[in-house]
Amino acid sequence: MTNNPLYLAPMEDVTDPAFRLLCKRFGADRVYTEFVNADALVRDVPSTMRKLRVRDEERPVAIQIYGKDAASMADAARIVEQAKPDIIDINFGCPVKKVAGKGAGAGLLRDVPRMLEITRAVVNAVHTPVTVKTRLGWDANTLYLPDGTPFIVDLAERLQDIGITELAIHGRTRAQMYRDEADWTLIGEVKRNPRIHIPIIGNGDVTTPERARECFERYGVDAVMIGRATFGCPWIFAEIKEYLNSPNNQNTPIIPKTMKDKIAILKEHVDRAIEWVGDEHKGILHSRRHFAASPVFKGLPDFRQTRIALLRADTREEVFAIMDQILQRWGDNNTPQ
């Protein structure tokens, strides 16, 4: 494992192979697939089976599965193992209603016995290392047990005892969704627990190199997982690594410094997405989330109408033409007009 490893968080409609490979190029030490529905895997749904495709260039790669039934999760894990990921990750953290509201993902924070049953079934079903990603608890009222022990500290011990090899913790409750600031203090308590011997990965609001350093140094985590801050910014891994490791580490990937460099990466992402999906329009749809959130365009004056046009463009030619216009008008050596 490298010093201060950085992981790309699993995100639905985001961490497809096109984006994973870009993040890997810019220094992500591990990447995760989108969420994979266990029941759909067992039913052999083509769109779900497609999510199991991983390439050697993106290793180490984790395939993440979610579900609410131990038997189907075990069956799904066996199917996933045939794709030969480096890790099988169990999603006990997704807060969205269509997942948590149906008793999967973060919904299992309200049913710890079932969560443990699912974990045990998956661990026993495969030879591939099994990891878990979860949250601090269901809501503010469940952060501590009656005896004062933090819920997540107790849960971490129980998951470890079943046989998981790592635990990733998002510093929010399910009730918080993605609101409020992520609380890393309880993540730090899990890491400091002398009974815990597996690696602990921290997740939540790591958006700058300075924050990444603080998470490593203050909370002692073994790795930092980055999610939304990667949207339209796969080079964030290189920026953080340069900050954490310079001047000792000469292997930091080259960071795109100019707007021209960064727009070239966004264009490459579009091309990779189209290639992966096999359809121009669908590939662009996969890329739009990144256009909307990319820091490349933040702060540009009078940008609203251009942004709308960029998000409405539905052909590669249109997208690239608008990006070229942006570069011409607001490029690094130009004065905004």
C-alpha positions as CSV (number, residue, x, y, z in Angstrom):
1,M,0.0,0.0,0.0
2,T,1.3,3.5,-0.8
3,N,1.7,6.2,1.8
4,N,-1.6,8.1,2.3
5,P,-3.7,6.1,-0.2
6,L,-6.6,7.8,-1.9
7,Y,-9.6,5.9,-3.2
8,L,-12.4,6.8,-5.6
9,A,-15.7,6.3,-3.8
10,P,-18.4,4.1,-5.4
11,M,-21.1,6.3,-6.9
12,E,-24.1,5.3,-9.1
13,D,-24.0,6.8,-12.6
14,V,-20.6,8.2,-11.9
15,T,-17.9,5.5,-11.4
16,D,-18.3,3.8,-14.7
17,P,-15.1,2.4,-16.5
18,A,-14.6,5.6,-18.4
19,F,-14.3,7.7,-15.3
20,R,-12.5,5.1,-13.2
21,L,-9.7,4.9,-15.8
22,L,-9.2,8.6,-15.7
23,C,-9.1,8.7,-11.9
24,K,-6.6,5.8,-12.0
25,R,-4.4,7.7,-14.4
26,F,-4.3,10.7,-12.0
27,G,-3.3,8.7,-9.0
28,A,-6.3,7.0,-7.4
29,D,-4.9,4.0,-5.5
30,R,-8.1,2.1,-5.7
31,V,-11.3,2.5,-7.7
32,Y,-14.9,1.2,-7.0
33,T,-17.6,0.3,-9.4
34,E,-21.1,1.8,-9.3
35,F,-23.6,0.0,-7.0
36,V,-24.6,-3.4,-8.2
37,N,-28.0,-4.7,-7.3
38,A,-27.7,-8.3,-6.0
39,D,-31.2,-9.3,-7.0
40,A,-30.6,-8.0,-10.6
41,L,-27.3,-9.9,-10.8
42,V,-29.0,-13.1,-9.7
43,R,-31.7,-12.5,-12.4
44,D,-28.9,-12.0,-15.0
45,V,-30.2,-8.5,-16.0
46,P,-27.9,-7.4,-18.9
47,S,-27.5,-3.7,-17.7
48,T,-26.5,-4.9,-14.3
49,M,-24.1,-7.6,-15.6
50,R,-22.5,-4.9,-17.6
51,K,-21.3,-3.2,-14.4
52,L,-19.1,-6.2,-13.6
53,R,-16.8,-5.4,-16.5
54,V,-13.4,-4.3,-15.2
55,R,-10.1,-3.8,-16.9
56,D,-6.6,-4.7,-15.7
57,E,-5.5,-1.0,-16.1
58,E,-7.9,0.0,-13.3
59,R,-6.7,-2.5,-10.7
60,P,-6.9,-2.7,-7.8
61,V,-10.7,-2.4,-8.3
62,A,-13.6,-3.2,-6.0
63,I,-17.0,-4.2,-7.2
64,Q,-19.7,-3.1,-4.8
65,I,-23.0,-5.0,-4.3
66,Y,-26.1,-4.1,-2.3
67,G,-29.2,-6.0,-1.3
68,K,-31.4,-6.9,1.7
69,D,-31.4,-10.7,1.6
70,A,-28.5,-12.8,2.8
71,A,-29.0,-15.7,0.3
72,S,-29.3,-13.4,-2.8
73,M,-26.3,-11.4,-1.6
74,A,-24.2,-14.5,-1.3
75,D,-25.3,-15.7,-4.7
76,A,-24.5,-12.3,-6.1
77,A,-21.0,-12.3,-4.5
78,R,-20.3,-15.7,-6.2
79,I,-21.3,-14.2,-9.6
80,V,-19.1,-11.1,-8.9
81,E,-16.2,-13.2,-8.0
82,Q,-16.2,-14.7,-11.5
83,A,-15.4,-11.2,-12.8
84,K,-12.2,-11.4,-10.7
85,P,-12.3,-8.1,-8.8
86,D,-9.6,-7.4,-6.3
87,I,-12.2,-6.8,-3.6
88,I,-16.0,-7.4,-3.1
89,D,-17.5,-4.5,-1.2
90,I,-20.8,-4.5,0.5
91,N,-22.9,-1.3,0.4
92,F,-24.4,-0.6,3.8
93,G,-24.2,3.2,3.3
94,C,-26.4,4.3,0.3
95,P,-28.9,6.7,1.8
96,V,-31.3,7.2,-1.2
97,K,-34.9,6.2,-0.7
98,K,-35.1,3.6,-3.4
99,V,-32.3,1.7,-1.7
100,A,-32.4,2.5,2.0
101,G,-36.2,2.8,2.0
102,K,-36.4,-0.8,0.8
103,G,-34.1,-2.1,3.6
104,A,-30.8,-2.2,1.7
105,G,-27.8,0.1,1.8
106,A,-28.0,2.4,4.8
107,G,-31.4,1.0,5.6
108,L,-29.7,-1.9,7.3
109,L,-28.3,0.4,9.9
110,R,-31.8,-0.1,11.5
111,D,-31.4,-3.9,11.3
112,V,-28.0,-4.8,12.5
113,P,-28.7,-8.5,13.0
114,R,-29.7,-8.7,9.3
115,M,-26.6,-6.6,8.3
116,L,-24.4,-9.1,10.1
117,E,-26.2,-12.0,8.6
118,I,-25.6,-10.6,5.1
119,T,-22.0,-9.9,5.8
120,R,-21.4,-13.4,7.1
121,A,-23.1,-15.0,4.1
122,V,-21.0,-13.0,1.7
123,V,-17.7,-13.6,3.5
124,N,-18.4,-17.3,3.6
125,A,-19.5,-17.5,-0.1
126,V,-16.3,-16.2,-1.7
127,H,-12.5,-16.4,-1.5
128,T,-12.1,-12.7,-2.6
129,P,-11.5,-10.2,0.2
130,V,-14.8,-8.7,1.4
131,T,-15.0,-5.1,2.7
132,V,-17.9,-2.9,3.9
133,K,-18.9,0.7,3.4
134,T,-21.3,2.2,5.8
135,R,-22.3,5.4,7.8
136,L,-22.1,6.5,11.4
137,G,-25.7,5.4,12.1
138,W,-29.3,5.9,11.0
139,D,-29.8,9.3,12.7
140,A,-28.6,11.5,15.5
141,N,-30.6,9.5,18.0
142,T,-28.8,6.2,17.2
143,L,-25.2,7.5,17.3
144,Y,-24.6,6.0,20.7
145,L,-25.6,2.8,22.4
146,P,-27.3,3.0,25.9
147,D,-24.0,2.4,27.6
148,G,-22.4,5.3,25.8
149,T,-20.4,3.3,23.3
150,P,-20.5,4.9,19.8
151,F,-22.8,2.8,17.5
152,I,-20.2,2.7,14.8
153,V,-17.4,1.6,17.1
154,D,-19.5,-1.4,18.2
155,L,-20.6,-2.2,14.7
156,A,-17.0,-2.0,13.4
157,E,-15.9,-4.6,15.9
158,R,-18.8,-6.9,15.0
159,L,-18.2,-6.6,11.3
160,Q,-14.5,-7.2,11.8
161,D,-15.2,-10.4,13.8
162,I,-17.2,-11.8,10.9
163,G,-14.2,-11.5,8.7
164,I,-14.3,-8.3,6.6
165,T,-10.8,-7.1,5.6
166,E,-11.5,-3.3,5.6
167,L,-14.2,-0.9,6.7
168,A,-15.0,2.4,5.0
169,I,-17.1,4.9,7.0
170,H,-18.9,8.0,5.7
171,G,-19.0,10.6,8.4
172,R,-22.7,11.2,8.2
173,T,-25.9,9.4,9.3
174,R,-28.4,8.2,6.8
175,A,-30.8,10.9,7.9
176,Q,-28.3,13.6,7.0
177,M,-28.0,12.2,3.4
178,Y,-25.3,14.6,2.1
179,R,-26.3,17.6,4.2
180,D,-24.3,19.3,7.0
181,E,-20.6,18.8,7.4
182,A,-19.2,15.3,7.6
183,D,-18.2,14.4,11.2
184,W,-14.8,12.5,11.3
185,T,-14.6,12.4,15.1
186,L,-16.4,9.1,15.3
187,I,-14.3,7.7,12.4
188,G,-11.3,8.6,14.4
189,E,-12.7,6.7,17.5
190,V,-13.1,3.6,15.4
191,K,-9.5,3.8,14.2
192,R,-8.2,4.4,17.8
193,N,-10.1,1.5,19.2
194,P,-7.4,-1.0,20.3
195,R,-9.7,-3.9,19.3
196,I,-9.7,-2.8,15.6
197,H,-6.9,-4.3,13.5
198,I,-8.4,-4.0,10.0
199,P,-7.8,-0.8,7.9
200,I,-10.3,2.0,8.4
201,I,-11.1,4.2,5.4
202,G,-12.6,7.7,6.0
203,N,-15.1,9.3,3.6
204,G,-16.9,12.6,3.5
205,D,-16.2,16.2,2.4
206,V,-12.6,15.6,1.4
207,T,-12.4,18.4,-1.3
208,T,-8.9,19.8,-0.9
209,P,-5.4,18.6,-0.3
210,E,-5.4,20.4,3.1
211,R,-8.4,18.5,4.2
212,A,-7.0,15.2,3.1
213,R,-3.8,15.8,5.1
214,E,-5.9,16.7,8.2
215,C,-7.9,13.5,7.9
216,F,-4.8,11.4,7.8
217,E,-2.9,13.2,10.5
218,R,-5.8,14.0,12.9
219,Y,-7.9,10.9,12.6
220,G,-5.3,8.4,11.7
221,V,-7.3,6.7,8.9
222,D,-5.5,4.2,6.7
223,A,-7.0,5.6,3.5
224,V,-9.2,8.5,2.4
225,M,-12.1,7.9,0.0
226,I,-13.1,10.8,-2.2
227,G,-16.6,11.0,-3.8
228,R,-18.3,14.1,-5.1
229,A,-15.2,16.2,-5.2
230,T,-14.1,14.1,-8.2
231,F,-17.0,15.2,-10.4
232,G,-15.5,16.8,-13.5
233,C,-12.1,16.8,-11.7
234,P,-10.4,13.4,-11.9
235,W,-7.1,15.1,-11.4
236,I,-7.9,15.9,-7.8
237,F,-6.0,12.7,-6.8
238,A,-2.8,14.1,-8.4
239,E,-3.3,17.5,-6.7
240,I,-3.7,15.8,-3.3
241,K,-0.8,13.5,-3.8
242,E,1.5,16.4,-4.9
243,Y,0.6,18.2,-1.7
244,L,1.0,15.2,0.6
245,N,4.1,13.7,-0.9
246,S,6.2,16.5,-2.4
247,P,9.1,16.9,-2.7
248,N,10.0,13.3,-1.8
249,N,7.7,11.5,-4.2
250,Q,8.7,11.8,-7.8
251,N,5.9,9.6,-9.1
252,T,3.0,12.0,-8.7
253,P,1.0,12.0,-12.0
254,I,1.2,15.2,-14.0
255,I,-1.5,17.6,-13.0
256,P,-3.3,19.5,-15.8
257,K,-2.6,23.1,-14.8
258,T,-4.4,25.2,-17.5
259,M,-8.0,25.4,-18.6
260,K,-6.9,24.0,-22.0
261,D,-5.4,21.0,-20.2
262,K,-8.5,20.4,-18.1
263,I,-11.0,20.8,-21.0
264,A,-8.9,18.3,-22.9
265,I,-9.5,15.8,-20.0
266,L,-13.2,16.5,-20.0
267,K,-13.3,15.8,-23.8
268,E,-11.4,12.6,-23.3
269,H,-14.0,11.6,-20.7
270,V,-16.8,12.2,-23.2
271,D,-15.0,10.0,-25.8
272,R,-14.3,7.2,-23.2
273,A,-18.0,7.3,-22.1
274,I,-19.3,7.1,-25.6
275,E,-16.9,4.2,-26.3
276,W,-17.9,2.4,-23.1
277,V,-21.7,2.8,-23.6
278,G,-21.5,2.2,-27.3
279,D,-23.9,5.1,-28.0
280,E,-23.1,8.8,-28.5
281,H,-26.2,10.2,-26.8
282,K,-26.0,7.9,-23.8
283,G,-22.3,8.5,-23.5
284,I,-22.9,12.2,-23.3
285,L,-25.6,11.7,-20.7
286,H,-23.1,9.8,-18.6
287,S,-20.8,12.7,-18.8
288,R,-23.2,15.6,-18.0
289,R,-22.9,15.2,-14.3
290,H,-19.3,16.1,-14.6
291,F,-19.9,19.1,-16.8
292,A,-22.3,20.5,-14.2
293,A,-20.0,20.1,-11.3
294,S,-16.5,20.6,-12.8
295,P,-14.4,23.3,-11.1
296,V,-13.1,24.2,-14.5
297,F,-16.2,26.4,-15.1
298,K,-16.8,27.7,-11.6
299,G,-16.5,31.4,-11.2
300,L,-16.6,32.3,-14.9
301,P,-18.5,35.5,-15.3
302,D,-21.8,35.5,-17.3
303,F,-21.5,31.8,-17.7
304,R,-25.1,30.7,-17.0
305,Q,-26.4,30.6,-20.6
306,T,-23.3,28.8,-21.8
307,R,-23.6,26.2,-19.0
308,I,-27.3,25.6,-20.0
309,A,-26.2,25.1,-23.6
310,L,-23.5,22.7,-22.5
311,L,-25.9,20.6,-20.5
312,R,-28.5,20.6,-23.3
313,A,-26.0,19.6,-26.0
314,D,-26.6,16.0,-27.1
315,T,-24.0,15.3,-29.7
316,R,-20.2,15.0,-29.3
317,E,-19.8,17.7,-31.9
318,E,-22.0,20.2,-30.0
319,V,-20.3,19.5,-26.7
320,F,-16.9,19.9,-28.1
321,A,-17.8,23.1,-30.0
322,I,-19.2,24.7,-26.8
323,M,-16.1,23.7,-24.8
324,D,-13.9,25.3,-27.6
325,Q,-16.0,28.5,-27.3
326,I,-15.5,28.5,-23.5
327,L,-11.8,28.1,-24.0
328,Q,-11.7,30.9,-26.6
329,R,-13.6,33.3,-24.4
330,W,-12.4,32.4,-20.9
331,G,-9.1,30.6,-21.6
332,D,-6.1,31.0,-19.4
333,N,-4.6,33.8,-21.5
334,N,-7.9,35.6,-22.3
335,T,-9.7,38.4,-20.6
336,P,-13.4,37.5,-19.9
337,Q,-15.5,39.4,-22.4
